[in-house]
Amino acid sequence: MTLIQEELKWTKDLDIGVKSMDKEHLELITRMSNLHRLNKMLKSKEEMTIAFNSLVSYTEDHFKEEEDFFKEIDYPDAENHKKLHTNLLKKIHAYRDEFSKGVTGRIPSSVFDFFKMWLISHIMVEDKKYARYYLTGDEKTPPAE
């Protein structure tokens, strides 16, 4: 059974406490879920390509927004976080290129599993670090509830 069979949905656990970033994370999940839904509905390769490109483009924009935010708050772990973004972008571009060259017009479930696992773990671990730093001045101390 693949993990993505259960649609990825926004939960309070994914809330990092920085409203602008939470809004963007919700949009990323929405676009990923849309691509997954189109794939399950066996939509045309053209529709799938549009949705995949939308996800990739929004991911790039989101990472740029996050990295600009790091500069604003002088986040000490910004370089390590940017490397994670760079690595994901390489993978997501490779997956999109593989899809574009394919003849089936389908995205394997393993790709969705990767996206889901990466996004959840990235938000809940890495993004919460910069949020804690922003909210408390210390990335290891959780903000007061």
Contacts in CASP RR format, 6 or more apart in sequence:
PFRMAT RR
TARGET T0000
AUTHOR 0000-0000-0000
METHOD contacts of the structure
MODEL  1
MTLIQEELKWTKDLDIGVKSMDKEHLELITRMSNLHRLNKMLKSKEEMTI
AFNSLVSYTEDHFKEEEDFFKEIDYPDAENHKKLHTNLLKKIHAYRDEFS
KGVTGRIPSSVFDFFKMWLISHIMVEDKKYARYYLTGDEKTPPAE
2 109 0 8 1.000
2 110 0 8 1.000
2 112 0 8 1.000
2 113 0 8 1.000
3 112 0 8 1.000
3 113 0 8 1.000
3 116 0 8 1.000
3 117 0 8 1.000
4 36 0 8 1.000
4 109 0 8 1.000
4 112 0 8 1.000
4 113 0 8 1.000
4 115 0 8 1.000
4 116 0 8 1.000
5 109 0 8 1.000
7 33 0 8 1.000
7 36 0 8 1.000
7 37 0 8 1.000
8 29 0 8 1.000
8 32 0 8 1.000
8 33 0 8 1.000
8 36 0 8 1.000
8 116 0 8 1.000
8 119 0 8 1.000
8 120 0 8 1.000
9 29 0 8 1.000
9 33 0 8 1.000
10 25 0 8 1.000
10 26 0 8 1.000
10 29 0 8 1.000
13 124 0 8 1.000
14 22 0 8 1.000
14 25 0 8 1.000
14 29 0 8 1.000
14 120 0 8 1.000
14 123 0 8 1.000
14 124 0 8 1.000
15 22 0 8 1.000
16 22 0 8 1.000
16 25 0 8 1.000
16 123 0 8 1.000
16 127 0 8 1.000
16 128 0 8 1.000
16 131 0 8 1.000
17 131 0 8 1.000
17 135 0 8 1.000
17 143 0 8 1.000
18 69 0 8 1.000
18 130 0 8 1.000
18 131 0 8 1.000
18 134 0 8 1.000
18 135 0 8 1.000
20 65 0 8 1.000
20 69 0 8 1.000
21 65 0 8 1.000
21 66 0 8 1.000
21 69 0 8 1.000
21 127 0 8 1.000
21 131 0 8 1.000
24 62 0 8 1.000
24 65 0 8 1.000
24 66 0 8 1.000
25 62 0 8 1.000
25 119 0 8 1.000
25 123 0 8 1.000
25 127 0 8 1.000
27 58 0 8 1.000
27 62 0 8 1.000
28 55 0 8 1.000
28 58 0 8 1.000
28 59 0 8 1.000
28 62 0 8 1.000
28 119 0 8 1.000
29 119 0 8 1.000
31 51 0 8 1.000
31 54 0 8 1.000
31 55 0 8 1.000
31 58 0 8 1.000
32 55 0 8 1.000
32 112 0 8 1.000
32 115 0 8 1.000
32 116 0 8 1.000
32 119 0 8 1.000
34 51 0 8 1.000
34 54 0 8 1.000
34 55 0 8 1.000
35 48 0 8 1.000
35 51 0 8 1.000
35 52 0 8 1.000
35 54 0 8 1.000
35 55 0 8 1.000
35 107 0 8 1.000
35 112 0 8 1.000
36 112 0 8 1.000
38 47 0 8 1.000
38 48 0 8 1.000
38 51 0 8 1.000
39 48 0 8 1.000
39 106 0 8 1.000
39 107 0 8 1.000
39 112 0 8 1.000
42 106 0 8 1.000
45 105 0 8 1.000
48 99 0 8 1.000
48 105 0 8 1.000
48 106 0 8 1.000
48 107 0 8 1.000
49 99 0 8 1.000
49 100 0 8 1.000
52 96 0 8 1.000
52 99 0 8 1.000
52 107 0 8 1.000
53 96 0 8 1.000
55 92 0 8 1.000
56 92 0 8 1.000
56 93 0 8 1.000
56 96 0 8 1.000
59 88 0 8 1.000
59 89 0 8 1.000
59 92 0 8 1.000
60 89 0 8 1.000
63 85 0 8 1.000
63 88 0 8 1.000
63 89 0 8 1.000
66 81 0 8 1.000
66 85 0 8 1.000
66 127 0 8 1.000
66 130 0 8 1.000
67 78 0 8 1.000
67 81 0 8 1.000
67 82 0 8 1.000
67 85 0 8 1.000
69 75 0 8 1.000
69 130 0 8 1.000
69 134 0 8 1.000
70 78 0 8 1.000
70 81 0 8 1.000
70 82 0 8 1.000
70 130 0 8 1.000
71 78 0 8 1.000
73 130 0 8 1.000
73 133 0 8 1.000
73 134 0 8 1.000
75 81 0 8 1.000
75 130 0 8 1.000
75 133 0 8 1.000
75 134 0 8 1.000
76 133 0 8 1.000
76 139 0 8 1.000
77 129 0 8 1.000
77 130 0 8 1.000
77 133 0 8 1.000
77 139 0 8 1.000
78 130 0 8 1.000
81 126 0 8 1.000
81 129 0 8 1.000
81 130 0 8 1.000
84 122 0 8 1.000
84 126 0 8 1.000
88 118 0 8 1.000
88 122 0 8 1.000
91 114 0 8 1.000
92 115 0 8 1.000
95 107 0 8 1.000
95 111 0 8 1.000
95 114 0 8 1.000
99 105 0 8 1.000
99 107 0 8 1.000
99 111 0 8 1.000
129 139 0 8 1.000
130 139 0 8 1.000
131 143 0 8 1.000
132 138 0 8 1.000
132 139 0 8 1.000
132 140 0 8 1.000
132 141 0 8 1.000
132 142 0 8 1.000
132 143 0 8 1.000
133 139 0 8 1.000
135 143 0 8 1.000
136 142 0 8 1.000
136 143 0 8 1.000
END
